[in-house]
């Protein structure tokens, strides 16, 4: 018969309190969860593949956006500003302004174009032959072609130049770049929405898988409850299973994206070669990879928590 | 040890399993609970192990009102009660050893300790040579003994058995019942639900009779017959 000390309360376990018992119970749950994954390899791998495909979509989209943004940054640097001086500005004044602008820290180079050169260039572009011979009164002003330093915000520089005396007009073809940025921002927002949606999807896919797992192991759960397993003890292997599903799904999604990048590398190289540029694809950043895999694991735990809790309330009235 | 005071249990759907049950079982006692099927035997046992909560009245176990026990304390109550089922409730995909070890793994004992105690329990029910087998490979009587080994492994003060001899032939049943008597002699309180009236009569222990959800009879033990059955 039990000693009176043992009857002090239902909270005390027979001879197994403390950290080591806790560790043993965790080890049991961990092994048990791995066992349930390997016992049904086909069902488990199908779940992992479904998760991976679901997670690959937002991840791949994010990587695409990331890479397009990198190209965009490269293009922005190719831009020069065309500074049109006021018509009455003469050659000496124009040259002086040009040399003054060269001393600005934002500006890398200034290339003055005289009205004659401009007319020559224009007639060449428009295929009008030697226009300069027929036009005696050249309507073109002096133009300064300005190349900004790499890290300069072009729009700010443009508005500063416009305030300078003698400058009539600054033309920067930034509009298409701004549009590209706006489009990218929209898609980036879409990626965030998709990521949230797919995270919920992951939780429910895993919840559903765990639910089936619970159906298959209903007897085991009931027996464990009968012989005094706590809710936490019964829940734990399923939480581990959810975690494994999430981690594996996230990892496989990352792998799929990396494989996709390798497959795309050659055609991308050929394409950028035809533009005489060197462009390479960047893989997802480490923090994105971590977010993908750990986040997926976390939602796996969440998903299995939902279903196991629901089931436990039926066993323990 | 156990005390029922005006206990009623009504299942959802309006089935009245127990209507007004009163009885007490002292520490160290052994009693049979009998009655026709549907009389409420299983329900009564389920109320003690808190597999169900009573609709009315009080179920006391070791002085505590079991019906009011918080959900998180249920597992610790169940660790003090060994339950044996007619259908054994063994896990068929786990070996005999692991089945018996389950309550100890739940308690978080070390493997060495578990191994020692499982082998001792299996030895007690005469199944030490079957520890590596899976339950479906065993006979009904052997499976029932595995169930008993699992129930006694934590040395609980109370053993509940729900139709433990239900699927067994008379010889096997008698042997199993003798085993419960032995346990009882070691000081364990035992309550056995059974409708095997011939066998119960032979053993001469206290008999509680349920009929239509009420306790209609409480027959005390007949010492002489009990002594005789021990001698067999």
Interface residues (C-beta under 8 A of the other chain):
Chain A: X1 X2 X7 X9 X10 X11 X12 X13 X14 X15 X16 X20 X21 X22 X24 X25 X28 X219 X220 X222 X223 X224 X225 X226 X227 X228 X229 X230 X231 X233 X316 X317
Chain B: X27 X28 X49 X50 X51 X52 X53 X62 X69 X71 X72 X73 X74 X75 X76 X77 X78 X79 X80 X83 X89 X90 X91 X102 X103 X105 X106 X107 X108 X109 X110 X150 X154 X155 X156 X157 X187 X188
